[in-house]
């Protein structure tokens, strides 16, 4: 999706020539960001765990919904720079998709209506904000795809919490571990062992060795879950689920990088200290949540 004129003024995080020629001192900045990441996780993780295990299921959804809306705002700020009305419409559609997913509770009529209506609304709403005809098709597709891309997967975490009974919180933690342990394993493996580029055109810093380390982190999360807080998940199922979710989660990370690079954005936002925006933090989680949810509806009893 091509940024329109004035997009840099609307989003100061857009990549500049100076960013492309950053000096080697960026390594020190990376170390500082790692410390901030650890501090952020140390504060955020206990709050999430407490809400998962001690709060009502709907209380966890009230945590998910604002994150969904912020992520949608970041996405439409990339695809519709400077167009506040379109950004608001996109966030509203993401909210509707999230609410429909959560309240449907198995009602296929609600889900079918959402799945049909949202993509059709993309080009229809673009008629209201036509703008540059050269980018109209891309913006229409973003408006039809974005609300589902952001609004549905994160909401699936709240459904896992609600519908899997006593194991619900554990499956949510497992899903988060697939993404975050994978990210951590990939970071350290890539930093100390990385030699071969994974997909340089999309993410120049990612390496094959980092990708393997990321899979190892996801598998470690599954093994830890089985022996610690989720014994009902068999070890073979856990490892297979970790490999599938971990690999596709890494692809989700690369997919978000495509969106950023194609729109000239360095970070999706700056709301999470040390991590950038919400999308920068949940890009893999969007996919791991979908994979775990699909596993749950095919292989686990519903409560």
N, C-alpha and C positions, 0 to 999 in steps of 0.2 A: 504494500500500500504506500503510495507516494505522498509525502508531506506536502501540504499546500503552502503557498507563500505566506510568510508571517508565522509559520509553525514554530520556528526557533524562539520567537518572542513569547509564544504561548507556552512553550515548554523549555525552560532553561537547561534541562538535562540532556538536550539533544547533542549529539556528538559533534565536536568541532575539530579543526585541524590540530589544535593543541592536544586534544585527547589522543589523536592518532599518533602523535610524536612524543608521547609521555616518556620521561627519562627513566633510567633504571631505579631511581629512588622510589618508584611505585612499589617496589618490593617491601620497603619499610611501611608504606601505607597499608599494604596487604596484611602485614603482621599486626598492625594496629586494628584493622578491621576485624581480624580473627578474634582479638581480645574483646572487641565490642560485641561480636556475634555470641561468644561464650557468655558474656554478661547478660545479654538479652535473653538467651535461652535459659539461663539460670533463674531469671525472673519470670519468664513466660511459662515455662514448662510446668512448674508446680501449680500455677493458677489453672492451667488447662486440666491437669490431673485432678485437682480438687473439684472442679466443676463437673468433670466427667463422672467421678465416682460418688460424689456427695450431692450434686445438684439434680434437679428434675431433668428428664430428657429434653423438654422444651427450653430449659435454661441453656443447654449447650447450643441449641439452634439459635438462641438469641446472641450467642457469641459468633456463630458461623455467619449469620445474615449480614452484620456490618462489614465483616471481612470480605464477603461476596460483593457488597456494594462498592467498597473501596477498590477491589480488584477490577470491577467493571468500569469504574471511573478511570482507572489507570489505562485500561485497554482502549477505551473510546477517546481518551486524551491522546493516545498514539495514532489511532486510525482517523480521528476527526479533529485534528489540532485547530484550536481557535474557534471551534463551532460549539459553543456552550449548549445550545438547544439540542443538537444531535447527541451530545454527551449525556445530557439529562434524559433524553428519550432512551438511549441505550441502557443507562443505569436502571431506569424504570422497568424496561423489559427484562433485565437480569433479575430484578427483584420479583417480578411476576413469575418468571420461570422457577426461581428458587422456592417461592411460596407454593406454587402449584405442585412442585415435586414433593414438598414436605407434607402438605395437607391432603394430597391425593390418597395416600394410605392404601394403595392397591387399586383405586378406582381408575380403570383404564380410560374412561371417558375424559377425566381431567387431564391425564397424561397425554392422550391423543390430541386433545384440543391444544395443549401447550406445544407439542411437537410440530403440529401443523401450522398453528397461528404465528409462532415466532419467526420461522424462516420466511414466511410470506410477508410478514410485516417489514422485513428488511428493505426490499426494493420499494414498497409502498410508502414507507416513511421517508425514504431518500427523495421521493418526489417533492416532499415538503421543504427539503434543504438540498436542492439540486447541486449548487456550487459548480465547481469545475467539471465539465462533462468528461474530461479525460480520466478522472478518478472516481466518477460516479458509480461505476460497476463495482469497483473494489470497496467503496464505502457501503454500498448496498449489501454486499456479501458480508462485510464485517458486522453490519447492523443485524443481519439475519442469523449469523453464526455466533457472534460474541456473547449474547445473553445465555445461550445454551452452554457454550464453552466455559463460562465463568459461573453461571447460576446453578447448574445442575451438579457437577462433581463435588463441590464443597458441601452442598446440601446432603449428598449421599452419606457423608460422615455422620450427620445428625440422625439420619435414618438408621444407620448401623447402630448407633447408640440407643435408639428407641426400640428397634425391632428385634434385637438379638438377646433380649432378656439380660440375665446377669453377666453374660459374656460380651454384651454390647460395648461397654467402655474399653474392655481389653482389645477388641477388634479395632476400635478407633486408634488406640495407642499403637497397635501393631502397624496399622496403615501409615501413621505418621512416622514410625520408625523406618519403614521401607524407604520413605523419601529422605528423611533427615540423616539416618545412619548411612544411607547410600551416598548422600551429598558429602558427609564427613569422610567416609572411606575414600571417595573419589578425590576429595581435596588433598588428603595426605599422600595417597598413592601417586597422584599426578604430580604433586610438588616434589617428592623425593625420588620417584622412579620414572616419571613421565619422560618418554623419549619420542614416541610416535604420535603424530597428530591424529585425532579421531575424525574431526569434520571441520577442517580449518576455515572453509568458506563461511560457516555459520558461527563457530565458536573457536577462535584461534588458540585459546589456552587449554582446551580440553584434549586429553591424550587417551590412547588405547589403554595404557597402564592405569590411568585414573578411572576409566570406565570399568575395568576389571576390579579395581579396588572398591568402586561403588557397589558392584554386585556382591562383593564380599561383605560390605557393610550391611546390605539388605538381608543377606542370608544370616549374618550374625544376629540381626534383630529378630528373625524368625526363631532361631535356636534359643535365644534369650527368652522370648515370649513363651515358647513351649515348656521350658524348664522352670520358669519363674511365675508368670501370671496368667498363662493361657494353656494349661495342660490338655484341654479338650481339642486343641489343634494338633493333629498328629505331626510328627517330625517330617515324614516324607511330604505331606501336603504343605506344611509350612515352608520347606525349602523350595519346592516347585513354585508355590505362590510368590515367594520372595524373588526368585529368579525372573519370573514373568513380570511382576510388579516393578521390580528394580530396573529391568531393562527398558520397559515401556516408560517408567518414570524418567529415566535419562533421556529418552526420546522426547518426552514432554518438556523437559528442560531445554533441549535443542529447539523444539518447536516455538517456545516463547522467545528464544534468542533470534529466530527467524523474524518474528514479529517486530522485535526491537530494532534489529539491523536494517530491515526493509523500510522502517519508518524513521530511521536516523536517531534512535533514542538509545542512550547508554544504560539507564536504569528506568524501570517502569514507574518508580516513585522514590520517595525518601522517608516513608512513614515508619519503617522498621530500622532502628539503629544497627548499622553494620551490615544490613541486608539489602538496602534499597527499598523497593516498593513491595506491596503485598504479592503482586504477581511474581516478583523475583524470588519470593520465599515459598510460594505454593505451586510453582510451575510443575514440579514433579508430583506434588501431592494431588493435583487435579487428576492425574492419571492413576496413581496408586489407589486413590479412593474409589475410582470407577472399577479397577481390577478387583479390589477386595469386595466391593459390593456385588459384582457379578459372581464372584466365588460364593458369596453368602447365599444368593438366591438359587444357585444351582446345587449347592452341596450341604447347606445348613438348614435345620428346621427353623421356621419362623415362629415367634412368640406372639 
